[in-house]
Amino acid sequence: MAAPLTQGPATRGEEDVDGKRRGARVVSNEDSKDCILEPLSLPEGPGGTTTSEASPSVPCIFCEEHVPATEQDKLLKHMIIEHKIVIADVKLVADFPRYILYWRKRFAEQPITDFCSVIRINSTAPLEEQDNYFLLCDVLPEDRVLREELQKRRLREILEQQQQERNDNSFRGICMFCNEEFLGNRSVLLNHMAREHAFNIGLPDNIVNCSEFLRTLQKKLNNLQCLYCEKTFRDKNTLKDHMRKKQHRRINPKNREYDRFYVINYLVSLSLHSKFDCISANKISLRAI
């Protein structure tokens, strides 16, 4: 079922897909001030857990459909197809479950057109073939403040985790290349792999969630996959020879899966977020349909 097109008092206007405004009404300064004067109250994660824990599922903004927290794209596709809502720059949302829960509550309180721009699809076609989609983006002050608060909250959590790992001397890990066991601080194992095996994933102090990082790399090796070119080999000896001869004892810098293990990416993300404007309507991708 599509989200209802109810005209609210602060309608943000209609746009064609080519970006042309149709009877647009811009939110006034008074409206903008009202959106940000009151501090946002961020919800807990689904099921009352924090998002640092494994959330079981995330609900749809409009209905009772739930998907696993790890299947974000599935939920976005559902919301486009069933409710005709598009969330702009969703990859920049630091805490997707809390973001969804926040807007689920707000859309239950006010019409969707109080918050979203209306995008008319097939505007030159006959009226019965035209369709309206809704764009939720950070051109709306309330959405922008929400995204910034979620970014700051995530950064605080990451920095706390990093500090805890820096001071932790109860770390226990096994070298992926020689199976030697190391106890104490995580830096002992990381420095060993860099020094003895020429495998350097960065300075220990720049890494967060180190144990998960090492498990991710170990799983790839167990699956006989090169960490750099990510090709799969028939046996362990062939993989080891390949990585040694090709000097592939390093991770693939183009693999975005590793970004979450480096603190710098959270700092850069917070900095970039404030510079991003709402995406143009003619760049909206509806390929999920």
Backbone bond lengths (Angstrom), bond angles and torsions (degrees), N, CA, C in turn:
res aa  C-N    CA-C-N  psi(-1)  N-CA   C-N-CA  omega(-1)  CA-C   N-CA-C  phi
1 M - - - 1.455 - - 1.513 109.47 -
2 A 1.314 118.42 131.02 1.460 122.39 -179.60 1.511 110.10 -73.49
3 A 1.347 114.73 151.38 1.455 119.23 176.24 1.509 109.09 -63.30
4 P 1.332 119.09 138.56 1.463 121.50 -176.22 1.512 111.82 -67.91
5 L 1.311 116.70 136.29 1.466 121.70 178.24 1.514 108.46 -91.12
6 T 1.319 115.42 84.36 1.460 121.16 -179.66 1.513 108.73 -104.21
7 Q 1.282 116.71 124.44 1.452 119.71 -178.76 1.525 109.94 -73.35
8 G 1.333 116.13 120.68 1.459 121.42 179.61 1.501 110.37 -104.92
9 P 1.297 116.19 175.24 1.471 120.28 -175.68 1.504 113.77 -70.77
10 A 1.344 117.79 -17.58 1.463 119.21 -177.62 1.511 109.79 -121.52
11 T 1.338 117.67 44.23 1.454 122.43 -177.79 1.522 110.04 -57.25
12 R 1.347 115.35 134.02 1.451 120.02 -175.09 1.525 111.92 -89.25
13 G 1.353 117.33 -1.41 1.451 119.08 174.58 1.507 112.73 99.79
14 E 1.339 115.89 169.51 1.451 122.14 178.94 1.508 109.62 -110.02
15 E 1.346 115.09 148.87 1.443 121.33 175.72 1.508 108.43 -132.64
16 D 1.336 116.49 144.36 1.443 120.15 167.18 1.512 107.56 -77.50
17 V 1.344 116.73 166.82 1.460 120.38 178.82 1.511 111.32 -63.38
18 D 1.337 118.26 -28.15 1.463 120.33 179.89 1.517 112.23 -79.12
19 G 1.348 117.43 5.09 1.451 121.32 173.90 1.509 114.91 92.65
20 K 1.344 118.44 -1.62 1.464 120.16 -179.52 1.518 110.50 -76.17
21 R 1.307 116.07 138.20 1.450 121.34 179.98 1.519 109.97 -79.72
22 R 1.343 117.19 141.99 1.460 122.13 178.30 1.521 108.00 -127.90
23 G 1.324 115.80 102.32 1.454 119.91 179.18 1.515 111.29 59.09
24 A 1.321 116.34 38.84 1.456 119.59 -173.02 1.515 110.75 -71.36
25 R 1.320 113.90 143.31 1.458 119.70 172.88 1.506 107.78 -123.48
26 V 1.339 116.67 115.12 1.455 121.72 -176.42 1.523 109.58 -82.80
27 V 1.323 115.84 142.90 1.460 119.90 178.34 1.514 109.36 -65.67
28 S 1.290 116.60 132.97 1.464 121.15 -177.14 1.518 110.73 -76.56
29 N 1.344 115.81 167.01 1.459 120.64 177.54 1.516 111.18 -60.11
30 E 1.339 115.59 -35.87 1.462 118.67 179.44 1.524 110.05 -63.15
31 D 1.381 115.90 -42.40 1.461 119.44 178.26 1.514 110.51 -61.47
32 S 1.360 116.36 -42.76 1.452 120.49 -178.02 1.513 111.15 -63.28
33 K 1.310 117.19 -41.58 1.462 120.04 -179.70 1.523 110.67 -63.43
34 D 1.348 115.33 -41.38 1.459 118.41 -179.97 1.511 111.68 -60.46
35 C 1.349 116.75 -30.24 1.455 120.71 -176.25 1.529 111.74 -71.19
36 I 1.332 118.05 -29.43 1.455 119.04 -169.72 1.528 114.04 -116.89
37 L 1.313 117.80 -3.82 1.459 118.42 -179.99 1.521 111.51 -68.09
38 E 1.310 116.95 -38.94 1.461 120.83 -176.80 1.519 109.70 -90.51
39 P 1.360 118.79 128.81 1.465 120.42 -179.46 1.523 111.33 -58.91
40 L 1.337 115.22 141.93 1.458 119.80 178.27 1.519 110.27 -73.40
41 S 1.307 115.92 142.29 1.455 121.51 175.09 1.517 107.87 -104.74
42 L 1.343 115.96 105.00 1.454 119.74 -176.10 1.518 110.32 -79.85
43 P 1.335 117.19 132.59 1.463 120.19 -179.84 1.511 111.86 -76.30
44 E 1.325 115.40 159.70 1.457 119.74 171.44 1.523 108.34 -72.36
45 G 1.319 115.80 166.53 1.451 120.01 178.98 1.512 110.98 -67.55
46 P 1.340 117.49 170.80 1.464 121.12 179.78 1.514 111.43 -55.13
47 G 1.306 115.94 137.11 1.459 119.89 179.29 1.508 113.78 77.13
48 G 1.361 116.58 10.40 1.459 120.02 178.46 1.508 113.88 80.13
49 T 1.340 118.76 8.02 1.450 121.41 179.42 1.502 109.46 -97.18
50 T 1.315 116.66 158.26 1.451 119.82 174.46 1.502 108.19 -78.58
51 T 1.336 116.22 156.90 1.450 119.64 -176.05 1.512 112.24 -76.00
52 S 1.308 119.22 -7.03 1.447 120.03 173.64 1.521 110.15 -72.14
53 E 1.318 115.69 -19.02 1.448 120.37 174.61 1.518 108.54 -91.95
54 A 1.319 116.35 169.48 1.459 120.56 -178.99 1.529 109.22 -77.83
55 S 1.323 116.23 102.75 1.461 120.64 179.73 1.517 109.18 -72.07
56 P 1.331 118.90 134.66 1.466 120.67 -176.45 1.515 113.13 -68.94
57 S 1.340 117.85 -38.73 1.456 119.74 -177.93 1.521 110.17 -162.90
58 V 1.333 114.30 165.20 1.463 121.66 177.79 1.523 107.22 -124.73
59 P 1.342 117.86 133.27 1.470 119.56 -178.59 1.518 112.01 -84.58
60 C 1.318 114.90 158.38 1.452 120.99 170.38 1.532 108.54 -68.14
61 I 1.334 116.13 151.51 1.464 120.50 178.50 1.525 111.53 -62.80
62 F 1.341 117.36 -34.10 1.455 120.97 -170.79 1.528 115.34 -108.69
63 C 1.326 118.56 -27.45 1.466 119.93 -173.74 1.516 110.63 -130.40
64 E 1.313 116.47 -171.77 1.465 121.52 -175.56 1.523 113.04 -91.66
65 E 1.319 116.93 9.42 1.467 120.32 175.70 1.530 110.05 -64.56
66 H 1.331 116.47 131.39 1.461 121.87 177.15 1.524 109.14 -123.48
67 V 1.327 116.67 145.30 1.461 120.90 173.93 1.523 108.00 -131.99
68 P 1.335 118.32 155.07 1.465 120.41 175.36 1.527 110.85 -56.98
69 A 1.325 115.94 146.41 1.459 120.31 -176.70 1.523 112.39 -60.66
70 T 1.331 116.44 -23.64 1.463 120.46 -179.39 1.528 112.66 -82.91
71 E 1.343 117.62 -6.33 1.469 121.47 -177.65 1.522 110.53 -112.44
72 Q 1.299 115.18 55.79 1.464 122.25 -177.65 1.528 112.17 -59.18
73 D 1.325 117.05 -41.77 1.464 120.40 -178.23 1.526 111.92 -61.53
74 K 1.315 116.24 -34.18 1.464 120.56 179.10 1.524 110.47 -63.25
75 L 1.324 117.10 -40.92 1.464 121.02 179.11 1.528 110.70 -69.22
76 L 1.325 117.38 -41.00 1.464 120.42 178.66 1.525 110.89 -61.68
77 K 1.325 116.51 -40.88 1.463 120.71 178.09 1.526 110.68 -63.54
78 H 1.344 115.90 -42.68 1.472 120.20 178.23 1.526 110.62 -59.81
79 M 1.325 117.53 -44.13 1.469 120.20 -176.58 1.525 111.88 -69.00
80 I 1.335 117.20 -31.69 1.462 119.69 176.32 1.526 110.83 -70.00
81 I 1.329 115.70 -47.66 1.462 119.88 -175.42 1.525 112.15 -71.30
82 E 1.324 116.63 -47.47 1.463 120.44 -173.22 1.520 113.95 -86.53
83 H 1.325 117.78 -31.44 1.466 120.60 -173.27 1.523 113.60 -122.72
84 K 1.331 116.58 -4.30 1.467 122.06 174.64 1.528 113.01 58.81
85 I 1.328 115.83 39.37 1.464 119.95 176.95 1.520 109.43 -117.16
86 V 1.334 115.08 135.51 1.465 122.79 -179.99 1.522 108.01 -118.02
87 I 1.328 116.57 129.39 1.465 121.58 176.56 1.521 107.94 -100.39
88 A 1.332 117.15 118.72 1.460 121.52 -177.19 1.524 111.10 -75.73
89 D 1.328 115.66 146.19 1.469 122.20 174.34 1.523 111.78 49.24
90 V 1.328 116.20 45.57 1.459 119.90 -174.39 1.525 111.58 -64.69
91 K 1.326 117.37 -25.84 1.466 120.21 179.72 1.528 111.77 -68.40
92 L 1.329 117.09 -16.09 1.466 120.40 178.87 1.528 112.16 -90.90
93 V 1.320 117.10 -1.95 1.466 120.24 178.28 1.532 108.16 -79.37
94 A 1.326 116.23 117.47 1.462 120.48 -172.77 1.520 113.46 -70.02
95 D 1.315 116.83 -33.84 1.468 121.03 -177.01 1.515 107.86 -133.51
96 F 1.323 116.39 87.09 1.465 121.74 -173.97 1.530 113.13 -59.47
97 P 1.347 120.80 -45.65 1.472 119.81 179.61 1.524 113.20 -58.89
98 R 1.327 118.54 -44.86 1.466 120.46 179.44 1.522 111.19 -67.42
99 Y 1.317 116.03 -35.38 1.468 120.26 177.50 1.527 110.13 -61.23
100 I 1.313 116.54 -46.47 1.463 121.16 -179.76 1.525 110.76 -64.81
101 L 1.321 117.30 -43.69 1.466 120.46 -179.48 1.526 111.55 -62.58
102 Y 1.332 116.09 -38.16 1.462 119.65 179.27 1.525 110.27 -62.35
103 W 1.337 117.50 -49.94 1.461 120.04 -176.70 1.523 111.76 -73.41
104 R 1.314 118.26 -25.71 1.465 120.35 174.49 1.531 109.90 -61.17
105 K 1.321 116.07 -41.51 1.467 121.29 178.74 1.533 111.15 -68.63
106 R 1.342 116.64 -43.65 1.468 119.99 -176.94 1.528 111.81 -67.64
107 F 1.351 117.17 -39.08 1.462 119.73 179.63 1.521 111.95 -70.00
108 A 1.329 117.01 -21.05 1.465 120.04 174.90 1.522 110.74 -76.59
109 E 1.339 116.91 -19.91 1.461 121.76 -177.47 1.525 112.95 -92.99
110 Q 1.351 116.96 -34.06 1.462 121.24 -175.62 1.519 110.43 -137.93
111 P 1.338 117.42 160.02 1.471 121.19 178.68 1.527 111.24 -62.24
112 I 1.312 116.02 150.06 1.463 121.42 -178.48 1.521 111.70 -61.25
113 T 1.349 117.48 -31.55 1.458 120.78 -178.04 1.523 112.94 -72.61
114 D 1.337 117.33 -8.18 1.463 119.81 171.97 1.527 111.25 -72.66
115 F 1.327 116.32 -18.86 1.457 120.63 -173.39 1.524 113.86 -120.49
116 C 1.317 117.95 -28.56 1.462 121.62 -170.45 1.529 112.57 -110.84
117 S 1.330 114.90 146.73 1.456 120.11 167.66 1.522 108.38 -76.62
118 V 1.340 115.63 149.35 1.464 120.99 179.78 1.519 108.39 -102.39
119 I 1.319 116.21 125.98 1.456 122.05 -179.61 1.521 107.81 -110.81
120 R 1.315 117.03 120.08 1.463 120.77 -179.23 1.525 109.53 -92.39
121 I 1.330 115.23 122.59 1.457 122.11 179.06 1.524 109.32 -92.90
122 N 1.346 116.82 141.23 1.470 122.24 179.96 1.535 111.33 56.48
123 S 1.303 115.81 48.59 1.467 119.97 -174.12 1.522 113.46 -65.79
124 T 1.339 117.55 -21.17 1.462 119.59 179.51 1.524 112.34 -91.55
125 A 1.332 116.42 -5.49 1.463 120.95 -179.89 1.525 109.96 -81.11
126 P 1.335 117.45 168.99 1.477 119.82 174.00 1.523 110.90 -55.19
127 L 1.331 116.12 152.57 1.458 121.60 -173.17 1.522 112.69 -54.76
128 E 1.337 117.18 -38.51 1.461 119.58 -176.94 1.528 112.33 -70.56
129 E 1.341 117.50 -15.43 1.465 120.75 179.31 1.530 112.00 -98.52
130 Q 1.310 117.51 -4.71 1.457 121.10 178.36 1.528 110.08 -81.28
131 D 1.313 115.11 156.03 1.466 119.27 -179.94 1.517 109.16 -147.08
132 N 1.327 116.50 152.15 1.461 121.86 179.42 1.522 110.84 -110.37
133 Y 1.327 115.43 133.06 1.458 121.82 172.14 1.526 108.06 -117.64
134 F 1.328 115.80 158.76 1.462 121.22 -174.82 1.525 109.34 -118.56
135 L 1.321 116.21 129.99 1.461 122.27 -177.44 1.525 110.27 -107.81
136 L 1.333 115.81 117.85 1.464 121.93 175.54 1.518 107.76 -103.96
137 C 1.328 116.36 116.66 1.466 119.17 -176.48 1.528 110.37 -148.60
138 D 1.333 115.16 174.13 1.465 119.17 -172.96 1.524 113.40 -83.86
139 V 1.346 118.29 12.42 1.459 118.47 166.83 1.525 109.48 -68.76
140 L 1.316 116.01 -23.74 1.462 121.79 173.27 1.529 108.03 -76.98
141 P 1.333 119.24 121.73 1.470 120.49 -177.08 1.526 113.76 -53.60
142 E 1.318 117.03 -39.73 1.463 119.62 -178.76 1.524 110.95 -63.13
143 D 1.319 117.33 -40.17 1.457 120.88 178.71 1.526 110.87 -68.42
144 R 1.323 116.57 -40.52 1.457 120.15 179.81 1.526 111.12 -62.82
145 V 1.331 116.76 -45.06 1.465 120.40 178.97 1.525 110.62 -63.64
146 L 1.330 116.91 -40.63 1.465 120.54 178.25 1.523 111.06 -59.93
147 R 1.324 116.82 -47.44 1.467 120.51 -179.74 1.527 111.38 -61.67
148 E 1.332 116.60 -41.27 1.461 120.17 -179.93 1.525 111.25 -65.91
149 E 1.338 116.77 -40.73 1.463 119.79 179.05 1.525 111.39 -65.90
150 L 1.318 117.18 -38.57 1.464 120.57 177.98 1.528 110.68 -66.54
151 Q 1.342 116.72 -37.68 1.461 120.71 176.75 1.524 110.90 -63.35
152 K 1.323 116.40 -45.19 1.467 120.11 -178.99 1.528 111.11 -65.53
153 R 1.325 115.89 -40.23 1.454 120.00 179.50 1.528 110.74 -64.13
154 R 1.335 116.57 -43.71 1.455 120.48 178.76 1.532 110.92 -63.59
155 L 1.332 116.96 -40.04 1.466 120.39 179.49 1.519 110.69 -63.72
156 R 1.337 117.30 -42.03 1.469 119.85 177.67 1.526 111.18 -60.14
157 E 1.322 116.48 -43.26 1.463 120.67 179.65 1.525 111.14 -63.20
158 I 1.328 116.83 -41.80 1.456 121.18 -179.04 1.529 111.20 -66.70
159 L 1.332 116.90 -42.77 1.465 120.15 179.92 1.529 111.24 -66.05
160 E 1.314 116.81 -36.79 1.468 120.08 176.27 1.528 110.51 -65.16
161 Q 1.327 116.47 -42.26 1.462 120.67 178.15 1.527 111.10 -64.39
162 Q 1.328 116.56 -41.44 1.455 120.54 179.16 1.529 111.49 -61.78
163 Q 1.340 116.13 -44.03 1.458 120.06 -179.83 1.521 111.12 -64.53
164 Q 1.333 116.30 -39.97 1.456 120.30 178.59 1.536 110.52 -61.94
165 E 1.325 117.06 -41.36 1.466 120.70 179.94 1.527 111.16 -69.74
166 R 1.321 117.32 -35.74 1.470 120.31 177.58 1.524 111.75 -60.05
167 N 1.322 115.72 -38.51 1.469 120.47 -175.13 1.520 113.46 -92.22
168 D 1.322 116.87 -4.86 1.463 121.02 -175.51 1.530 110.41 -79.36
169 N 1.325 115.80 120.54 1.464 121.11 177.92 1.520 111.78 -109.86
170 S 1.331 116.02 16.94 1.467 120.03 178.80 1.536 111.03 -107.32
171 F 1.332 115.69 13.98 1.467 120.01 -179.88 1.525 110.64 -64.74
172 R 1.320 115.33 142.28 1.465 121.37 176.93 1.518 108.13 -136.07
173 G 1.320 116.85 123.91 1.458 120.09 -178.55 1.513 111.75 -150.82
174 I 1.329 115.81 159.99 1.456 122.85 -178.96 1.527 108.89 -119.38
175 C 1.313 116.72 134.22 1.454 121.83 179.09 1.529 109.66 -62.68
176 M 1.317 116.08 135.34 1.457 121.41 -177.93 1.518 112.94 -73.87
177 F 1.343 116.61 -13.62 1.462 119.83 -173.64 1.531 113.95 -109.67
178 C 1.330 117.63 -30.97 1.470 119.23 -178.98 1.526 112.99 -124.38
179 N 1.334 116.70 -0.87 1.476 123.03 177.49 1.530 113.68 64.32
180 E 1.325 117.81 17.15 1.465 119.84 175.16 1.525 109.28 -74.87
181 E 1.337 115.75 138.94 1.455 120.20 -177.75 1.525 110.38 -94.03
182 F 1.337 115.37 142.30 1.456 120.74 -179.30 1.526 109.68 -128.34
183 L 1.318 115.24 137.77 1.456 122.30 178.30 1.517 109.03 -123.29
184 G 1.326 115.96 149.67 1.458 120.83 178.39 1.503 111.08 117.30
185 N 1.352 116.82 -129.67 1.455 121.13 -179.65 1.530 110.44 -87.33
186 R 1.297 116.97 149.26 1.469 121.73 -178.99 1.518 112.85 -59.23
187 S 1.348 116.36 -28.08 1.458 120.54 -177.86 1.519 112.03 -61.97
188 V 1.334 117.63 -27.11 1.469 120.79 -178.94 1.527 110.00 -63.14
189 L 1.326 116.64 -46.02 1.458 120.98 179.76 1.530 111.28 -69.33
190 L 1.325 117.27 -45.13 1.459 120.17 -178.25 1.530 111.29 -63.55
191 N 1.317 116.96 -40.69 1.464 120.42 178.59 1.528 111.10 -68.08
192 H 1.321 116.74 -35.55 1.470 120.98 176.95 1.536 110.29 -61.84
193 M 1.334 117.63 -47.54 1.466 120.22 -178.58 1.528 111.26 -65.00
194 A 1.336 117.00 -35.23 1.464 120.08 178.84 1.525 111.12 -70.61
195 R 1.321 116.14 -40.75 1.466 120.76 -175.34 1.529 112.31 -78.66
196 E 1.326 117.03 -46.41 1.467 121.74 -172.94 1.525 113.72 -89.69
197 H 1.334 117.46 -26.64 1.468 119.53 -174.42 1.532 113.13 -123.62
198 A 1.330 116.31 6.39 1.472 121.28 179.04 1.528 111.81 54.78
199 F 1.336 114.93 33.63 1.462 120.19 178.26 1.514 107.87 -112.69
200 N 1.324 115.40 104.55 1.464 120.75 -173.03 1.515 109.69 -119.21
201 I 1.322 116.79 115.98 1.471 120.49 178.22 1.527 111.45 -103.96
202 G 1.326 116.94 8.20 1.461 120.46 178.23 1.518 111.80 119.22
203 L 1.311 114.95 170.35 1.464 120.20 179.18 1.527 109.95 -66.68
204 P 1.328 117.35 137.63 1.472 120.35 -179.72 1.521 113.42 -53.29
205 D 1.336 117.49 -37.12 1.462 120.14 -177.04 1.526 112.68 -71.36
206 N 1.330 118.12 -12.65 1.459 121.26 179.63 1.524 112.76 -95.28
207 I 1.335 116.15 -0.27 1.464 121.35 -174.68 1.526 109.98 -107.98
208 V 1.321 115.58 144.85 1.462 121.65 176.85 1.517 108.27 -131.15
209 N 1.340 115.69 152.11 1.472 121.11 -175.20 1.521 110.30 54.94
210 C 1.332 113.91 51.29 1.464 121.28 -173.50 1.526 112.35 -61.85
211 S 1.318 118.21 -42.23 1.468 121.15 -177.94 1.528 110.80 -61.24
212 E 1.332 116.28 -42.56 1.460 120.07 178.18 1.530 110.65 -65.52
213 F 1.320 117.01 -38.76 1.462 122.45 177.76 1.529 110.06 -58.80
214 L 1.337 115.88 -49.47 1.459 120.05 -178.82 1.530 111.89 -64.99
215 R 1.337 116.78 -36.88 1.469 119.64 177.27 1.533 111.06 -64.86
216 T 1.337 115.79 -38.39 1.462 120.01 178.52 1.528 110.83 -62.46
217 L 1.334 116.30 -43.88 1.464 120.53 179.53 1.527 111.23 -67.91
218 Q 1.326 116.63 -41.21 1.461 120.56 179.86 1.531 111.45 -63.17
219 K 1.315 116.14 -38.28 1.464 120.24 179.26 1.527 110.99 -62.57
220 K 1.340 116.58 -39.34 1.459 119.96 177.87 1.522 111.31 -64.54
221 L 1.330 115.86 -42.07 1.464 119.04 178.20 1.527 111.03 -66.00
222 N 1.319 116.69 -39.10 1.472 120.05 177.46 1.530 111.28 -62.01
223 N 1.336 115.80 -29.93 1.464 120.63 177.69 1.523 111.86 -87.64
224 L 1.351 115.44 11.06 1.475 122.37 176.81 1.525 111.77 61.95
225 Q 1.331 115.43 39.57 1.455 121.13 -179.30 1.516 110.36 -110.80
226 C 1.333 116.62 131.44 1.463 121.38 176.10 1.524 109.06 -66.39
227 L 1.326 116.66 136.46 1.456 120.46 -176.48 1.526 112.50 -74.45
228 Y 1.312 117.12 -20.53 1.470 119.90 -177.86 1.525 112.56 -97.15
229 C 1.334 117.55 -60.59 1.475 119.35 -177.74 1.523 111.65 -86.68
230 E 1.338 116.51 -14.24 1.465 124.33 175.05 1.529 113.38 65.19
231 K 1.331 116.17 23.11 1.455 120.22 171.44 1.527 109.56 -78.57
232 T 1.311 116.89 152.51 1.462 121.97 179.73 1.532 109.52 -104.42
233 F 1.344 115.94 139.93 1.459 121.50 -176.17 1.522 110.91 -118.71
234 R 1.340 115.29 165.36 1.459 119.82 -171.16 1.525 113.50 -77.08
235 D 1.345 117.61 -26.29 1.465 120.02 179.60 1.522 109.79 -153.46
236 K 1.328 115.04 171.47 1.466 120.81 -173.57 1.526 111.86 -67.55
237 N 1.319 118.16 -40.01 1.464 120.63 -178.28 1.525 111.43 -65.07
238 T 1.321 116.52 -39.93 1.473 120.18 177.89 1.522 110.65 -63.76
239 L 1.329 115.95 -40.46 1.465 120.30 177.51 1.523 110.94 -63.38
240 K 1.326 117.41 -45.18 1.464 121.08 -179.02 1.520 111.04 -62.85
241 D 1.338 117.42 -42.91 1.463 120.73 178.86 1.521 110.82 -63.77
242 H 1.323 116.11 -41.31 1.461 120.58 179.04 1.525 111.06 -60.95
243 M 1.316 117.51 -49.17 1.467 121.03 -177.20 1.519 111.35 -65.24
244 R 1.331 116.68 -34.17 1.473 120.18 179.20 1.524 111.41 -72.92
245 K 1.344 117.14 -49.19 1.460 120.99 -175.83 1.523 112.13 -69.43
246 K 1.308 117.04 -38.13 1.464 121.52 -178.91 1.524 112.79 -87.31
247 Q 1.324 115.81 -0.38 1.476 121.22 -176.28 1.525 110.90 54.27
248 H 1.330 114.31 47.89 1.462 121.70 179.20 1.525 112.55 -100.05
249 R 1.305 117.06 25.50 1.465 119.74 175.56 1.525 109.40 -84.03
250 R 1.285 114.14 66.35 1.472 123.06 178.39 1.520 107.16 -162.55
251 I 1.308 116.12 166.06 1.459 118.66 -179.12 1.520 109.63 -92.27
252 N 1.317 114.86 161.37 1.461 121.27 -179.50 1.526 109.17 -76.86
253 P 1.337 118.99 114.00 1.474 120.49 -176.90 1.521 113.24 -68.01
254 K 1.342 117.44 -15.29 1.458 120.66 -179.86 1.522 112.49 -89.50
255 N 1.317 117.21 -6.21 1.462 120.91 -179.01 1.524 109.46 -83.53
256 R 1.318 116.51 108.61 1.463 121.97 -176.46 1.531 112.11 -70.53
257 E 1.316 117.51 -10.63 1.457 121.11 178.47 1.522 111.40 -59.94
258 Y 1.332 116.74 -28.00 1.459 121.19 -176.21 1.529 113.37 -86.29
259 D 1.318 117.52 -10.93 1.471 120.07 -174.58 1.520 112.55 -56.76
260 R 1.324 116.07 -36.67 1.469 119.28 -173.87 1.525 112.96 -69.81
261 F 1.322 118.35 -8.89 1.459 121.47 -178.48 1.534 112.63 -95.49
262 Y 1.329 117.11 1.44 1.466 120.65 -179.32 1.532 109.52 -119.31
263 V 1.315 115.84 123.47 1.466 121.90 -175.35 1.521 111.43 -58.74
264 I 1.324 118.08 -35.15 1.456 121.55 -176.30 1.521 111.68 -57.46
265 N 1.330 117.29 -31.56 1.463 119.82 -177.97 1.519 112.15 -68.28
266 Y 1.319 117.66 -29.82 1.464 120.75 177.19 1.527 110.58 -74.28
267 L 1.332 116.62 -34.83 1.460 120.56 178.25 1.517 110.61 -70.09
268 V 1.332 116.87 -43.66 1.458 121.55 179.47 1.524 110.45 -65.68
269 S 1.330 115.93 -40.10 1.462 119.86 -179.84 1.518 111.32 -60.45
270 L 1.322 117.19 -41.96 1.464 120.96 179.13 1.523 110.73 -65.67
271 S 1.336 116.52 -38.49 1.458 120.60 -179.30 1.528 111.27 -69.02
272 L 1.336 116.18 -43.37 1.459 119.99 -177.91 1.515 112.20 -69.52
273 H 1.318 116.44 -31.53 1.461 119.88 -174.01 1.516 111.64 -58.66
274 S 1.323 116.73 -37.81 1.463 120.14 -177.46 1.532 111.67 -71.85
275 K 1.349 117.68 -13.36 1.463 120.64 -177.80 1.520 112.75 -98.98
276 F 1.324 116.89 -8.22 1.460 119.65 -177.41 1.520 110.94 -85.15
277 D 1.316 116.76 129.96 1.460 121.88 171.78 1.518 108.66 -93.82
278 C 1.298 116.13 169.34 1.465 120.51 176.38 1.519 109.73 -60.82
279 I 1.309 118.31 139.42 1.460 121.28 179.39 1.516 109.49 -65.98
280 S 1.313 116.27 148.80 1.464 121.27 179.91 1.509 109.82 -68.05
281 A 1.315 114.96 147.67 1.459 118.71 -177.25 1.517 111.70 -62.08
282 N 1.346 117.48 -32.20 1.456 118.99 -178.27 1.510 113.11 -77.71
283 K 1.357 117.07 1.04 1.458 120.87 176.98 1.515 111.80 -107.88
284 I 1.299 116.38 3.17 1.461 119.40 -178.94 1.518 109.70 -68.62
285 S 1.295 116.88 130.63 1.457 120.75 179.88 1.511 109.74 -101.31
286 L 1.321 114.94 123.60 1.443 120.45 176.45 1.527 109.84 -112.90
287 R 1.336 116.07 32.50 1.446 119.91 -177.05 1.516 112.86 -69.39
288 A 1.339 116.96 -14.19 1.458 119.24 179.01 1.517 111.56 -69.40
289 I 1.338 117.15 -16.02 1.473 120.48 -178.17 1.518 109.45 -73.02
